[in-house]
């Protein structure tokens, strides 16, 4: 049955958050007889500058009424940091058609705390910020939230892009995150975990730590059935190395396994491995 009919080819999956590639794919599935990219962007004799504008003119885009309503309700009873977190959640995980309008409509509810926070961190408590500066500082906060989930403001070109001096581009956020652990807490957890290690776990632990201390490196494969203490061993090693100020990136192939480790992440999320996640 699959051989019946005719098709030119197949289009690869594109996530809606990628921007222009997603709008291009949408046009390719709807517009017939296009001969070039310019032909795809041409509607009623007018060649639009972006694929998104062409999609909008074709009437292929839904409105963002539900996202406007959610942010309006949140701004009525929530604090500006909460509204910013909700805004980031929406643009990362939901299909927003007109991101520029969504931002311009609700940005005032996201900047109410900016002036107070800047005054608290500045010797001059009477200085003021204009509307553009407030917007840039709010976008800085949004950029930090996006970086915490592996994205950045640059990936959302419909949003205003603040000057470089507003964004924390000069520091490696991953290094800051991985070197900001409470050493007293790590010391307590390490001592407790080491005390409960079995002889076999301690043997593996010593081999790994010795390899790191002597800068030899290597790959260690630990085999064992479920429930024999492998995750306990990972936690012990992670706490010990973070106590020493070293950077540890715990990853696993599945989300469930990743949650068992301190600040664990899936490998494809941490290392940006281009895997399309589906039911298979």
N, C-alpha and C positions, 0 to 999 in steps of 0.2 A: 504493500500500500504506500510505503514511503516513496517509491520510485515514480508514482503517478504525478502528473503535472510538470511544471517547469519553473526553475528558479535560477537566477544568475549566481547567487552566492549567499553567504551567511554573514551577518553582522555580529561582531563581538560585543559582549556585555559592557556597558558604560554606566557608571554610577551617576545619579543625578547631581551630585555635588561637584562633579568635575567641570561644570560650566559649559563652555562652548562645545567641547566634544559631544556632550549629551544632547545639546540642541541640534548639532550636525546630524547625529544619529536619528533624532526625531524627524528631521526633514527628509532624510534618506528613506525613511519608512512610509512617508506620506506623499511626497512630491514625485509625480511621474514625469518621465521624459527629460529630466535634468541632464545637461551635458557638461557642466563644470560647477565649481564652487560658486562662482558669480551667478550662474543660472539658478542654483539652489536659493541664493539670497535675494533673487529678484521676484517681487510680487507686484502684479498689475503694472509692470513696466518700470518699477522703482527698485534699484539695487541697494539693499540695506547694508550697513557696514558690519553687522554681526549676525550670526545665525539666530541668536535669541530674538533680535528685532524681527527677523523674517518669520520666526515661529509665532510671535505675537500677532503679526499682521495676518497670518494665515488663520488665526483663531485656535491655535493648537495648545495654548497655555491656559491652565486653570487659574482662577484668582486665588489670592492668599488670604481670603476673608477669615478663615479659621485661625491663622497665625496672628492676624491683627487683633482678633477678639481675645485670644489667649494672652497676648502681651498687654492689652488694655486692662484686662481683669487683674493680671499680676501687678501692674503698676499702681492699681487702686489700693491694694492692700499689702504689697511687698516692698522691701527695701531695694535701692538701686543695685547693689551687688547681686541680689537674687534675680532681678530683672535681667541683668547682664548674663548671668548663668543660664537663664531660660532662653535668652536670645541665641547664645552659643549652641545650646542643645538643639534648638530649632534649625539653625542653619547647617549644622553638622549632620543631623539624623533625619530631617524632614525635607520634603521637596518644596522649596521656596521658588516661586516663579520670578517675582520682582524683588530682589534683595535690597536694591537701592531704595525703593519706596518703603519697604518694611523698616529699614534703618531710619530714614528721614522722618517717618511718622512717629516712631517711638523713642528716638534718641534722647529727648528731653527727660524722660523718666529714668534714663540710665546715667545721667550726669549730675543728679541732684547732690550727691555726696562728694563730688570731685573737689569743689572749691574748699570745703571744710577740711578734707584730708590734706590738700596741698598747704593750707594755712598751718595745720598742725606740724607739718614737716619743714616749715620755713620760719626763720627768725621774725620776718615781717608778717604779722598776723592780720594785717589790714589790706594786703594786696588783693587785687581782683584779676579775674581771667575773662577774656572775651569769649564769645560763643564758639569760635573756631578752636581756641585753645581747650575749652571744655570738651569739645568733640574729640580732639586728638588724644587727650588724656583718657577719655572713656574707651577709645579704640585701643589704647595701650593695654588697659585692663582686659579687654576682649581678646587681644593678641596673646596675653599670658594664659588665659583660659583655653584658647585654641592650641597653644603649644603643649599644654598639659595632656591633650589627647592626640598629640602627634601631628597637628596641623598648624597653620600660621595664617595671619591676616592676608598675606600676599596671594594665597590661593583663592581668595574671594575678591575678585577684581571689581565687583559691583559696589563694594564698600569703599569709602574714602580711604586713601593710603596716607597716613601721617608721615612727616619727615623722619629721617633716620634717628634724629636725636630724641624723639619721643619713644621709640621702640627699643627694647633691650636686645639689640642685635649684636652687641659687642661681647656678650658672654654666652657660654654654652650652657643652656638651661638644663641639659641632661647631667652635666658635671655638677652644677649647683644642687640639683635634686638629689643626686647620689652621694654627695658629701655633706649633707645637712642633717644626718641622723643624730639622735641623742646618744652620745657615747656612754653615758651612765646606764641608760636602758639597755644598750647593746652589751655592756660589760656584765650586767646582771643576767641577761638572757643567755649569754655565752657560757657563763659559769654553771648555770642551772642545766643547760642542755648537755654540756660536757660531763657533768656528774651522772646523768642518766644514760650516757652512751654505753652500748655493749662493747665487748672486747673487739668484735669484728668491725663495728662502726668506727671505733677509735683507731683501728689500724688503717682504714681507708682515710679517715680524717687526717691523720699524721702524714700519710703519703701525699695528699693534696697540698696541705699547708707547707710541707718541706719543699715541694716543687715550686710553690709560689715564692717562698722566702729565699730560695737559691736562684730564682729567676730562670729556672729550667723550662717551665711550661709543660705542656703535654695534654693529651686527651685521656680521660679516665672513664671507663665504662663500668657501671655498677649494675649487676644483674641480681634480680630477686623477685619473688612473687609478691602479689599485693598484700600489704599489711605487715611486711617484714621490717619496715623502718627506713626505707629509702628517703622519704620526704623529711623525716626527722634528721637524717644526716645532712640533707641539703640545708635545712634551717640552721643547723649548727655551723656549717661552713659559712653561710651567708652572714650570720651574726658576728662570727669571729673576724671575717675580712672587713666588714663595715666598721667594726670596732677599731681596726687598724687604719681606717680612713681610705681604704681601697674601694674602687668602684666595682660593684657586682650587678650583673644584669640577669636575673633569674627568668628563664623563658621555658615554655612548654609547648607541645604541639596542639593542645586543646585548652579551651578556656577553663574547664573544670579543674584540670591538673595545674593550671597557672595560679588559680586562686588558693591552692594549698601552700604556696610559697610566699614569703614576705615580699610584698610589692611585685608579685609575679605578673608577667605579661605573656601573651601568645607570641611565638617566634615571628609570625607573619606581621603582627602589629608592631613589635619592637624594632625589627630590622626592615620593615616596609617591603616584605616579600610580596610580589604581585600575585597573590592567590585569589581567585574568584571563589567566594564562599557560597555554596548552594547546598541543597539537600543531600548531595553525594559526598 
